[in-house]
Amino acid sequence: QLQLQESGPGLVKPSETLSLTCTVSGGSISSSSYYWGWIRQPPGKGLEWIGSIYYSGSTYYNPSLKSRVTISVDTSKNQFSLKLSSVTAADTAVYYCARLPGTIFGVVIIYYYMDVWGKGTTVTVSS
Amino acid sequence: QSALTQPASVSGSPGQSITISCTGTSSDVGGYNYVSWYQQHPGKAPKLMIYDVSNRPSGVSNRFSGSKSGNTASLTISGLQAEDEADYYCSSYTSSSTPVFGGGTKLTVL
């Protein structure tokens, strides 16, 4: 059974870089059928998609966060990671990692929904 | 990309049916048959309930159904049960090749 687990510091100082890792177990991150993504949820608020990555390194980012986000993949460790730079209090949230299955759209495959989620990790931005 | 619009809250009594709407634009909900719905209980991760507008993943009750008309997608829960009380989020594929979420709807079972 596929499981995803987020890990990383729970407290980050303003202006620094938030770094999280998602470890995939029970399946291979190198599967050609999936993208892998990050989603966050500020306290008491809704979900926000951050970005997604394919095992080859191809990425999609939320336009509103693109200038500060880097998502990378390490297939040897079956992990993918999130870096968010220049953080402020507004980046305080629960961060989830998730799997995105492919959907056929004409002659291409798109990845837009998340079928397996990690439990989430809380990151607080504070000095 | 702007968030999709959902009602902040809906409520219903056990056994009743409720519908949650999700309104977007022709660049997202209206332009593609790629809408998904998620259920989130307090302190838990979201759970996929519907994908591709109306498909249910294995293990999801057939009391949950999805549909779409124009720029608005809908999630209907029939035979409402106490355990259905949760937050529900819609999401859509967009013309930017990225997904966007709705603001979320709190379902209260009276």
Chai-1 contact restraints between the chains, C-beta under 6 A:
chainA,res_idxA,chainB,res_idxB,connection_type,confidence,min_distance_angstrom,max_distance_angstrom,comment,restraint_id
A,G46,B,G103,contact,1.0,0.0,6.0,A-B,restraint_1
A,G46,B,G104,contact,1.0,0.0,6.0,A-B,restraint_2
A,L47,B,Y89,contact,1.0,0.0,6.0,A-B,restraint_3
A,L47,B,F101,contact,1.0,0.0,6.0,A-B,restraint_4
A,W49,B,P99,contact,1.0,0.0,6.0,A-B,restraint_5
A,Y60,B,T98,contact,1.0,0.0,6.0,A-B,restraint_6
A,Y96,B,A45,contact,1.0,0.0,6.0,A-B,restraint_7
A,I110,B,Y93,contact,1.0,0.0,6.0,A-B,restraint_8
A,Y112,B,Y34,contact,1.0,0.0,6.0,A-B,restraint_9
A,Y112,B,Y93,contact,1.0,0.0,6.0,A-B,restraint_10
A,Y112,B,P99,contact,1.0,0.0,6.0,A-B,restraint_11
A,Y113,B,S36,contact,1.0,0.0,6.0,A-B,restraint_12
A,Y113,B,Y51,contact,1.0,0.0,6.0,A-B,restraint_13
A,D115,B,L48,contact,1.0,0.0,6.0,A-B,restraint_14
A,W117,B,A45,contact,1.0,0.0,6.0,A-B,restraint_15
A,W117,B,P46,contact,1.0,0.0,6.0,A-B,restraint_16
A,K119,B,A45,contact,1.0,0.0,6.0,A-B,restraint_17
A,G120,B,A45,contact,1.0,0.0,6.0,A-B,restraint_18
